[in-house]
Amino acid sequence: MEAFSMNRQTILQHVSSYEILNHFLRPYHRKGYLRQGQHISNPFLKRQQETPSFNIYLHKSSGEWRFKDFSTADEGSAFDLVMTLMGCSFPTALSIINREFQLNLGRRMEEGAPKYQLPINPEGPLPDSALTCIRDRTFELSIKSWELSEAAWWLGYGITPEILNTFGVHSAMSYTAFDKQGKAYTITGKKRDPIFAIEAGPFAYKLYRPNSKRFKYTWVGSKPDPYVFGWDQLPDDGQAVVLTGGEKDVMTLYALGIPAISLNSETAHIPTDTIRELKKRFEHIAVLYDQDEVGIRSGKQLAKLHDLRWVSLPPMDHLQGHTDISDYVRHRYDRQLLRTSWEHARIMA
């Protein structure tokens, strides 16, 4: 056991300046992560800027990420950002970062502990006072810390807590919405029927209940049109990108080092402008939908319509009923074979 003091240097040994900036700016951009030079409205101002001019960048000489607003001349480090947002002193900002990232600095912690992970609660649900409640006129959503069993379920698909954080996926205690008759109803997550909330925009969430037969997906808030999951996590450019069947598949591919996006469903139409933008940024676009009848038909139609490459996965007859890329990973199918199939599809004429 070793005692860790809490200062600027120790904080940055456990969490990067980029992670601090992105975490505390997230309520102002609602994306998985901010790219260098991507402008958002200045969070220090009471009103949104008509022309956003606030951005983050990597300072070459120091190697740290900083923020800058060319319009207001606001500029500073990740610690300056926290102090300004919270209206606090430097020592208080250190304490806030320490608490937000569960670093446990200033206390004793095990050697070799991970530098950062989503808060995971090992002893069951947290008390109500620890919940984060998101309210809109059409819904109320209670976000809680992750249960170990929930985090383990995602990890089975190769999706780590860091990836869940990057894509804005949360564990939900419950949600309240209204039916077609205007009557309020509440659904509460259970150990055998968890609820995961996927950020889709300001006050918009796609709720995912993997073990529910009737209500696997539910929208609360204003569903964006079009809905393209994973768009903000794509690199600026690259050799190839995959259009796949769902959010879980996108994150599984991300874990394999393959950029991907998905629509609301395999039968949804992708806007022509989106395809045009992807073709500007990537050399190849591949369609990898579920390997069932609907997925194969929809994938081939989409590939033919937009002149894309359709990808099929290697057969796995012993895993009947499991048809998507995340199923392959969860059931420990040969990941190198998957990568080989992807490389082959990428170079096909």
Secondary structure as UniProt FT lines:
FT   STRAND          2..3
FT   HELIX           8..14
FT   HELIX           17..29
FT   TURN            36..37
FT   TURN            43..44
FT   STRAND          54..58
FT   TURN            60..62
FT   STRAND          65..69
FT   TURN            70..72
FT   STRAND          75..77
FT   HELIX           78..86
FT   HELIX           90..100
FT   TURN            101..102
FT   TURN            105..106
FT   STRAND          108..109
FT   TURN            111..112
FT   STRAND          120..121
FT   TURN            122..123
FT   HELIX           128..130
FT   STRAND          132..136
FT   TURN            137..138
FT   STRAND          139..144
FT   STRAND          146..147
FT   HELIX           148..155
FT   TURN            156..158
FT   HELIX           161..166
FT   TURN            167..168
FT   STRAND          169..178
FT   TURN            180..181
FT   STRAND          184..188
FT   TURN            191..192
FT   STRAND          195..201
FT   TURN            202..203
FT   STRAND          204..208
FT   TURN            210..211
FT   STRAND          217..221
FT   HELIX           231..233
FT   STRAND          238..244
FT   HELIX           247..255
FT   TURN            256..257
FT   STRAND          260..262
FT   TURN            266..267
FT   HELIX           272..281
FT   STRAND          282..288
FT   HELIX           293..306
FT   STRAND          309..310
FT   HELIX           317..319
FT   TURN            320..321
FT   HELIX           325..330
FT   TURN            331..332
FT   HELIX           335..347
//
